[in-house]
Amino acid sequence: MPEISRFLGIVIRMFYDDHNPPHLHAEYGGNKVLLDFQGNILQGSLKSKTALRLVREWIDIHELELMENWEHARTGNPLNKISPLD
């Protein structure tokens, strides 16, 4: 599963040919969560509320880039790295 961003110990990944709705996989401190591009939790959890807030903030900033990567993943094309949260 390609890593598309990493910041503050949070790793963001996206699978190739993954199921709808468009979403990402975030991992922090051994906990994993699937979030859609509006920041809604689809599965799992992050025990750190701060990490979850940061991932949601990052999603808000990069929603268009995430959609582009989702389309790349669905068609088997390479994914673009997305800037981390500063």
C-alpha positions in Angstrom: 0.0 0.0 0.0 1.7 3.2 -1.1 2.5 5.8 1.4 1.4 9.2 0.2 2.3 11.3 3.2 4.0 11.2 6.6 3.9 13.9 9.3 4.3 14.0 13.1 4.4 10.2 13.3 1.2 9.8 11.3 1.4 7.7 8.1 -1.1 8.2 5.3 -1.6 5.4 2.7 -3.9 4.6 -0.2 -4.5 1.1 -1.7 -4.6 0.5 -5.4 -8.0 -0.7 -6.8 -9.6 -0.2 -3.3 -13.3 -0.2 -2.7 -15.6 2.8 -2.7 -16.2 5.3 -1.2 -12.9 7.2 -1.8 -10.9 7.0 1.4 -7.4 6.8 2.9 -5.7 4.8 5.6 -4.1 6.6 8.5 -1.9 5.0 11.1 -0.5 6.5 14.3 0.9 4.7 17.4 -0.1 1.3 16.1 -3.7 2.3 15.6 -5.3 2.4 12.1 -8.3 4.3 10.8 -10.0 4.6 7.4 -11.4 8.1 6.6 -13.3 9.4 3.7 -12.2 12.7 2.1 -14.6 14.6 4.3 -12.9 13.2 7.5 -15.6 10.8 8.4 -14.4 7.6 10.1 -15.3 4.5 8.0 -13.5 1.9 10.1 -11.1 1.7 13.0 -9.9 4.4 15.3 -7.0 6.5 16.4 -6.7 6.6 20.2 -5.0 10.0 19.9 -7.7 12.6 19.4 -4.9 15.0 18.5 -3.7 12.7 15.7 -7.2 12.3 14.4 -7.7 16.1 14.4 -4.4 16.6 12.5 -5.4 14.0 9.9 -8.7 15.7 9.4 -7.0 19.1 9.0 -4.6 17.6 6.5 -7.6 16.1 4.5 -9.3 19.5 4.4 -6.1 21.1 2.9 -5.5 18.3 0.4 -9.0 17.1 -0.7 -8.4 17.7 -4.4 -5.0 16.0 -4.4 -6.6 13.1 -2.6 -9.3 12.7 -5.2 -6.6 12.9 -7.9 -4.6 10.1 -6.2 -7.8 8.1 -5.8 -8.4 8.2 -9.5 -4.7 7.2 -10.1 -5.1 4.3 -7.8 -8.3 3.1 -9.4 -6.6 3.1 -12.8 -3.3 1.6 -11.6 -1.2 4.7 -12.1 1.5 5.8 -9.7 0.3 7.9 -6.8 1.7 11.3 -6.0 3.2 12.2 -2.7 1.2 14.9 -0.8 2.9 17.5 1.3 2.8 16.8 5.0 1.2 19.1 7.6 3.7 21.8 8.7 
